């Protein structure tokens, strides 16, 4: 599943690939992929719209178009946004899971592929706000990496305020998109390991220093993920395969039974709120 770094990678790829280009026509091959408005209006509204820039809020991709409208995308489990046909005279290849096809003015195509059809696209007309079109955007918590639009990112102080009084496991609090937006399972496990915090400790029970470390490490692992994602970009925008890159350098995620890279103890796994959590029982003490 694409996490924040993969989505950020897609956004950067889009900005590099489609700036200045425009949509000529839209073809929807799977109606479920369009969340708003109805398919006919979606296609009609996007025709001839010029791309301005793409950005991200949590795992939502917002592609601003001229005149104040936007194309919004959530990749969910298996969605991909790919620019095809950038070189040569060859007609762009069409994947098996192509759901929505945007014909571009440059002759290229922007493909929305989605094997499992959980991903969604929205068109935001200029007279509506993002939150009116996609209400769950309004519920998103702190954007962990500093972005101009959303304050200074995640700090220890902010994390402490968000987790204050919470008795749920710190791991599940990290995954709560209403508290911190965009942190998924892999990056939560990695950040907790690097901070020496056991995933089952109560979110509200950490010491000031631990909140500071954890906030810093959440930002560090996300940034590392973005950096390894960027290296796989060529002339297309990739929303998959980047997890794989990061996993190869993971400390604990997916390493159950393997030796801890710090102390050689076997990495353990527990289920927390239905998700597998990987940790080192020695480096991450249940209570400090
Ligand atoms: Zn260890």
Boltz pocket constraint, residues with backbone or C-beta under 6 A from the ligand:
constraints:
  - pocket:
      binder: B
      contacts: [[A, 260], [A, 261], [A, 262], [A, 263], [A, 264], [A, 265], [A, 280], [A, 281], [A, 282], [A, 283], [A, 284]]
      max_distance: 6.0
